[in-house]
Amino acid sequence: MDFFEPPLDRRPTSSSKWNRYAGRDVLPFWVADMDLPCAPFILEAVRERLEHPILGYTEPSEEINAAFIDWAAETLDWIVEPEWLVWIPGVVPGFNLAARAIAARGARLVIPTPAYHPFLRVPEHASLDAADSPLVLAGDRWEMDFDHLAAIMPDAAGLLFCNPQNPTGRVYEKHELETLAALALEHDTVLISDEIHCGIVLDPTCRHRSVAALDPAVANLTISLFAATKTYNFAGLNAAIAVIPDATLRERFSAERKGLVSNISPLAYAATLAAYRDDSDWVDKLNVFLAQNERLVRAAVERSNVLSMTPVEGTYLGWIDARAIDPDDPTAFFEAHGLGFSPGEDFGGRGFVRFNFACSRSLLERGIERLEAAVRSV
Ligand SMILES: Cc1ncc(COP(=O)(O)O)c(C=O)c1O
């Protein structure tokens, strides 16, 4: 499959991913953007916007709300009202605003771990105590520990989680979301649901579901965060949407952003509008391609006999247990073998590394050769 060949050289673009190892022979498989071009129709929409030479302040409008609402109805089976939408320039500002907006409701913020590393700094930013709830390995998948959650949710202002889950690649099943929602309703805990990876579902037996779509009572206790930026690969343009059905929560969220968090930019607007209007098969093809990459990575991990990795249901991130190589910092070992992974410790998973496999097949194959050479050297 040469869908995304030849690999593009990102070094002239001051790419965060490639800058980290500038001047070193280390292939970067860390930060979660794809070494693949955006969909052509996204680029076309941005180019078309540039035909107008004024790039002034831009507001969300009826057309972009309608595009998102139609997408949510079709993809999530969730009827979203326009007044629930708050457009923001990123999911990271979104979950930080959400935590500040709910801080008065309780003493702590519950976070299932390992978790996307900026989650782990949210409690401090919002003056809340962090209450981690480790995911448990059940067979070949990571699951929330509902008994543990039930014990720590009383007295919590909220629970911040991510679905599909970064870094373990889980796409939570309906019954898991129902159990979580029941706990939230029982303890009146706000759910902050980061669904930025919802377009990347690799396992055809899995389907992304939004916890808020389960039931209006759950929706009223949920701040859901979406963006088209991961699926279509325009993360650098910065655009996201918070969906907040409860008016009081929404007012608090909007009050927190004042003077700090701007609207989305004109180019982010154009790209996001094109993404939510997309009715092509581009994302389906992307997911097939990424699923093949995932199988190549998982096969190499299995052959290694020292590493292990659960199947990635969603996201393009492999969560590799490398404790047998180095229980503290396997990242340094892999860097010495020319591989730049995200350190598991940043996510609350010491001894693990996260492998972003969203790149051209030829780059991935070079990475896998290095992985195999690294493991042989142990
Ligand atoms: C779970 C999760 N949330 C949020 C983000 C980043 O969001 P944004 O760039 O919109 O702030 C990422 C990026 O890797 C992510 O994995």
The ligand as an SDF file (V2000), in Angstrom:
LIG
                    3D

 16 16  0  0  0  0  0  0  0  0999 V2000
   -5.9370   12.6970   24.6570 C   0  0  0  0  0  0  0  0  0  0  0  0
   -5.4490   13.9780   24.0540 C   0  0  0  0  0  0  0  0  0  0  0  0
   -6.0870   15.1150   24.3460 N   0  0  0  0  0  0  0  0  0  0  0  0
   -5.6770   16.2920   23.8240 C   0  0  0  0  0  0  0  0  0  0  0  0
   -4.5870   16.3500   22.9660 C   0  0  0  0  0  0  0  0  0  0  0  0
   -4.1320   17.6640   22.4120 C   0  0  0  0  0  0  0  0  0  0  0  0
   -5.2150   18.5090   22.1850 O   0  0  0  0  0  0  0  0  0  0  0  0
   -5.0300   19.9320   21.5630 P   0  0  0  0  0  0  0  0  0  0  0  0
   -3.8740   19.9180   20.6300 O   0  0  0  0  0  0  0  0  0  0  0  0
   -6.3390   20.1710   20.8670 O   0  0  0  0  0  0  0  0  0  0  0  0
   -4.8580   20.8830   22.7180 O   0  0  0  0  0  0  0  0  0  0  0  0
   -3.9040   15.1760   22.6470 C   0  0  0  0  0  0  0  0  0  0  0  0
   -2.7150   15.2210   21.7820 C   0  0  0  0  0  0  0  0  0  0  0  0
   -1.9380   14.3170   21.7340 O   0  0  0  0  0  0  0  0  0  0  0  0
   -4.3580   13.9600   23.1960 C   0  0  0  0  0  0  0  0  0  0  0  0
   -3.7520   12.8060   22.9020 O   0  0  0  0  0  0  0  0  0  0  0  0
  1  2  1  0
  2  3  1  0
  2 15  2  0
  3  4  2  0
  4  5  1  0
  5  6  1  0
  5 12  2  0
  6  7  1  0
  7  8  1  0
  8  9  2  0
  8 10  1  0
  8 11  1  0
 12 13  1  0
 12 15  1  0
 13 14  2  0
 15 16  1  0
M  END
$$$$
